[in-house]
């Protein structure tokens, strides 16, 4: 795809909203956490855009002979939202169609290729059980990271963060004893 993303037919944190997230290129970078998406919040009934959060974009995941590869975004793409308002509306309409078909709000992966919107996957949102107001755990539990991404995170925690914290303990302890 040229532009890809995920959409939640019901925001796990506000049932009156829909969430649409998008990146340039393939969905893999968004799904595994290596490329941060732009995010739109829409009114669940009307599809009106409530808010838009742009992120600093510099990479795109593209297909290659051996799978996928990262490339730098062009300056034009780096400074532009991956989706137009009409494309956001198209994703919203597709979410509603999918929800009507399956009978529940959907967690949908999609892509635009050559201007054509295609559903890659649609399933019921698994995080729509009642939770305390402000509890963001269901949202974070819905995120998925790739094995490679998790290995890099483990390395960062075990080999960088924990040793840094351990080396600061004597300094902190001596400051408390004074």
N, C-alpha and C positions, 0 to 999 in steps of 0.2 A: 504494500500500500504506500501511497504518497503521504498520507496523514492517517494516524490510527489512534485508538483510545479505548477507554472503558467508560461505562455510564451506569449509574445506579438509578433505577426507576423510583426509588425512594431513598432520600438521604438518611443513613442510619442515625444521624444526630438531629434531624428535623424532618418529620414525616410530611411536611407541607412542601418539601423541596425535592428536586431531582439534581443529581451531580453528573456533570460531563467533564471528563479529563481527556486531553489530547496532546499528542506529540507529532512532530514530523517523522516520516518514515514508518518503520515497522513498530508494532506493539511491544515487541520483546523488551526494549529498553525501559518502557514504562512499567510493565508487569514485573520485571526482575529488580526494579528500583535503581537502575543505572542512569536513567534519564528522567528528570522531574517534569511532570506535565503541567500545562496551563490548566486552570480549573474554572468552570462556569457553574454557578448555582442558579437553578431555574425554578419558577413557581410550578409545582406539580400539576395544578389544574390547567393553567393557561399556557405554560411554556415560556412565559416572559422571563428574560434574563434579570435576575436579582443582583448578581455580582459576578465579576470576572477578576481572576487573579492570574496575572502573567508572571512567568518565572524567567530567570536569565537562561537563555537557551544557547548552547554552543555545539551540541552533538546530535547526530541522527544515526539510527541503526538502519542499515540497508542490507539487502541480500547480496551474497557473494557466492562464488563457485564452491567454497568450502563451508557455507552456512550463512553467517551474517558478519558484518564488520561495522565499526564506528567510523564516521566521517565528520568533519567539521561542517556546521551549517553555513550557508552563504550569509552574508551580512543582511540581505533582504529578509531571509527567513528568521534569523536570530532576533530581529527587531519586530517581527510580525506574529500575530496570533496564528496558530496552526489552522484554525477554523474561522470561517466567516459566520456572521449571524445566521445566514440561511442554512449553512451546514450544521450549526448547532441545533437549529429548528428541525432539520432532517433527522438528526440523531434522536431528538426528543420524540418526534412522531414515530420513529421506529421502535423506541422503548414502549410507547403506548400500544402499538400494534402487538408487540411481543407479550406485553402484560395481558392484553385481552386474549391472546391465543393460549397462554399458559396459565392464566388465572391468578397470577401473583406478581408483585413488583420484581423486575429482573435486574440481574448483574450481567451486563452485556459487554462483550468485546466486539469491536467493529473496526472497519478500515474504509478509507476512500481511496480508490485506485482509478485513475483516469476520470475523476469526477463522479464515479459510481460508488454509492454507499453499500457496503456488504457486511452482514452480520457474520462474525467469526465464531461466536459462542454466546449463548444466552441461557441463563439458569436462574432459579429463584434466589433472591438475596438471602444469605444464611444468617445475617446479623440483625434481623428485625424482631428479636424478642425484647420484651420490656426491660429497660435498664434505668438506673437512677439518672436524673437530669445531670448533665455535665460529664457522665461517665463515657469516655471515649474509647474504652477497650474494644467494643464491637467493631468500630471503624478500623482500628489498628489490626485487629485479628483478621479482618477481611483482606488485608494487604498480603501479597505473596512475593517472596524474593527467590532468586535463582540459587542453585547450589553454589556456584562460583561466587556470587555476591555474599552468601552466608559464610563461606570460607574466608573471604576478605574481611568480613566483620569480625569473625572469630580471631583472626590474626591481629587485627587492630586492638581488640579488647585484651587478649592474652599477652601479646608481645609488646604492646605500646602503652595502653592505658593502665593496666594493673601494675607493671613495673614502675611507671611514673608515679602512681599513687603510693606504692610501697616505698619508693625513695623519698617521698615527702613526709612520711610518718615521723621519722626522728625530728625533723624541723618543727612539725606541728606539735608533737608531744613536748618538746623542750620549750616551746612558746607557751604551752598551757601550764607547765610546772612553775614557771617564774613567779 
